[in-house]
Amino acid sequence: MSSVDSPDGWEILEQAGELARRGEAFALATVVWRQGPSSGKQGCRAIITAEGQLRGWIGGACAEPAVIREARQALVEGTPRLLLLGSPEQFGGGVPEGMTVVPISCQSEGALEVYLEPVAPVPHLVVVGRSPMAHTLVALADALGWRTGLVEHPGTDTALDTVTERSFVVVATQGHHDEEAVERALAARPAYVGLVGSRRRGAGVLGYLAERGVAADALARVQVPAGLDLGSVAHREIAVAILAELVRIRAARGVPPAAALPELPAEVVDPVCGMTVEVDDPVPFEGRDYSFCCAGCRAAFLRDPRAYAKKESRC
């Protein structure tokens, strides 16, 4: 994990907007209360990416690891949370219901309350085609705040290169390079590939691709015809039917699973202060390795390692 230079709160919000437009998941952390001494101040903000990078400023070395760990869990669950970084004893045990308490007791008597808000990626839709329906579908998705791309020439347009496993792709070429567009879309393994056309036309496209060696499991992912079945309707209604199907799929899938987040370094408990810390430059003692949040805890352990090792074994 890492942090970068500390921009002010407004710049952090600008960066958050840019990440959302690019379709990247992150959590926004805001300090809503502090008790000194603490380097974090009310209104301090930071972004925590899915990779565990912290951009901005929340607090010092004690606060950052805890905020990053809790932010990544909030991304997995898709729900915001309010953290108390400190000790419940500082409040006489009167911790509000629903607040997550994270001990940070090393070399500080300060405390912070941090609000963590996970931000799901903006849906990404790429529509291939030049028809009025294709333009209508892009306009409707734009109105929902989705990130969109319109590909009029699948052989040369680079918008298909932006497709990822989170993207939705709708091929509406009406017989103009259908096969090429579907094959290029499937290569990126997007969340959805839909072909606008009749089932007969779809069978012909998929049969041709099967003969070209495209895997059967990939072809099985193509939705033909794309969209909810509304019967015989005009092109604007077809666009609505397709977007409705995509909204339903997105709602059903929810947030990404924990396995989708990159792994962070292993964590252990500091035997001196009880904080959860990364495994970093561990100290071996009696067959175990111990890591620490700071030089002070490390020095305390080295003065009497047996006492702290016994203390940890009793926990």
KAQUIJO-V790453 format. One record per helix or strand of 2 or more residues. SS is the DSSP state (H for helix, E for strand). FROM is the first residue (numbers start at 1). TO is the last residue. Records with the same first field share a line. If there is no record, write none. Layout:
BEGIN
SS = FROM-TO  FROM-TO
END
This chain:
BEGIN
E = 2-3  26-35  45-49  53-56  81-85  100-102  111-119  124-128  147-151  168-171  192-195  222-224  267-269  276-278  283-285  288-290
H = 9-21  61-77  88-91  132-143  158-162  178-187  199-211  216-219  235-253  258-260  295-303  305-314
END
